[in-house]
């Protein structure tokens, strides 16, 4: 199940330099830039997305632009979490985005044991943002192809074990 796309830029050389960040503001800015890059695939993992800018209008707008970029591509935003239970209450903007673009997003949940070794991250074929902690106070912008490949492989392994979660709509009477 390759997520490569002919329109994506060629991979960076394996010697590309990763760049560290030391503040949540820098992390959020890097996440916005990553989404604005308009790659075909976007893979995200977090324990509960509490350190992510899912309530910031600027970030949600970039997600909307990403989702609208190519109407012919399949669902390509995959979000994996340990716990989605509080997301609808904490992230009203993201919940609306989730509902409006359900055809572009898949959300799954995984146990902590199954997610062992997977760190908070957002991944695209061009680069990734990797957090050292769930609070996103420090981390790295990953550009090295070898590290990008390793992050993707770890995400894919966890994704295969996960179950669907955070539905776009709630069925009721």
HELIX and SHEET records of a PDB file:
HELIX    1   1 UNK A   24  UNK A   36  1                                  13    
HELIX    2   2 UNK A   57  UNK A   69  1                                  13    
HELIX    3   3 UNK A   87  UNK A   90  1                                   4    
HELIX    4   4 UNK A   92  UNK A  100  1                                   9    
HELIX    5   5 UNK A  145  UNK A  161  1                                  17    
SHEET    1   A 8 UNK A  19  UNK A  21  0                                        
SHEET    2   A 8 UNK A 139  UNK A 142 -1                                        
SHEET    3   A 8 UNK A 127  UNK A 131 -1                                        
SHEET    4   A 8 UNK A 121  UNK A 124 -1                                        
SHEET    5   A 8 UNK A  42  UNK A  46 -1                                        
SHEET    6   A 8 UNK A  77  UNK A  81  1                                        
SHEET    7   A 8 UNK A 105  UNK A 109  1                                        
SHEET    8   A 8 UNK A 163  UNK A 164 -1                                        
END                                                                             
